[in-house]
Amino acid sequence: MAIQFCSHCGDTLPESRDATVQCTCCGSTSPNTVLGAVSRSSSSDFPSELRRRRTIRAPERALAPTDTWSATDVACPRCRAPEVRYTALQLRSADEGTTMFYACPACALRWNEDN
């Protein structure tokens, strides 16, 4: 049921199926304007600090410059350079493998693989 307020004191009026509603705070009587009215709302109509924080994305992790990464004999899939740079990060849960990040110094291609 929709909420209505007392026109005299501003307090919320109790729900009633009668044509008039008496305020429990000041005792004045007001017409029941919400009799038979239907109110629909969803959770998005009520802002929530928790919902706002849930939608905030974590900042992206910055990777170190690729010239500080280790070299490996993996060939670049684009230019076929025989050696590329790599680094590994644990992005998923501890019981899963690491994510390998590769960078080709010849053509600047970057890719990753989940181990």
Residue, then its C-alpha position, 0 to 999 in steps of 0.5 A: m500500500a502507498i504511504q500518505f502523510c498528515s497534512h497538519c504535522g507531516d507524520t505518516l498516516p496509518e494504513s486504513r481501508d476507510a474513506t478518512v484516516q486519523c493521524t496517531c500523532c496530532g489526531s487530525t483527520s485526512p481523506n484517504t487519498v491512497l484508498g485503492a491505489v497501487s504502488r510499484s517499486s523496485s530495488s533500483d528505486f532505493p539507492s544503496e551504499l552497498r549497491r554503489r560499492r558493489t558496482i565500483r570496479a577495482p583499479e587495474r593492476a599495472l604490470a611492470p615494463t616489459d623490458t624487466w620481464s624474463a625472456t623465453d623461447v616461445a615464438c610470437p604468433r604474429c611476427r614469429a620472433p623466436e624470443v618474447r618476454y613474459t611474466a606470471l601473475q596469480l589472478r585466479s584462486a590459489d588452487e588454479g594455475t597462474t596467468m602468463f603474460y607475454a609481450c613481443p619486443a619485435c612487434a609489440l603484440r601482447w597476449n596471455e594464457d591461463n596455466 
